[in-house]
Amino acid sequence: MIVVQRALGAFISPNPLASHDKFAHAVSNALALNSLTGPAFEVKTGELELEFDSKTLVAFAGDSEVYVDGRRVEPWAAYFAKERVTLKTTGRAYISVRGLRGSIRRKQVLKSGEAYPLEQLNGINESDLRALRVPSTLRFANGDWLEAVARIQRHLGMVLEAVRKGAEQVKVRVGGGEFEVWVLELS
């Protein structure tokens, strides 16, 4: 169960087509391993604080300041939250929660005290979280948002498979730029 503790400039949007930033909405769902067309929380120049009754996978997309269980984390990634998340933004950002469900038909303003049920979905390990991040080079739609989301889904799928096979991430410098690379030892 998710309970809204504080909501300023925050909404629940039923799907990306109802959101201002379709790309970021869909990406947050991809990171949470939800259907791309599932609901997400949208924050516009405001703050949202959510409380959870159990360990829950949450994902963030958009430029924002994010706290999970009191520690600051990077957006454009997924994390396990045990108690609460807080997102603050001066722009627009999205939070997707694995298993968020409900009969959300239109975009609605969030109010403190509202509760949303979650389906209990298994299959995600702590080590999988290393794969559930969007590299900075993929954080912009640059044209068709659906094609951009499809690229991110392919990226997440390949990296998740590599992580589950034991791949490790390293940083390399090429031509003055720094890049993250996944390395898998073959035997």
Summary of the structure (lengths in Angstrom):
residues: 187
radius of gyration: 16.3
end to end distance: 44.4
largest distance: 54.7
contacts: 577
relative contact order: 0.19
helix: 22%
strand: 42%
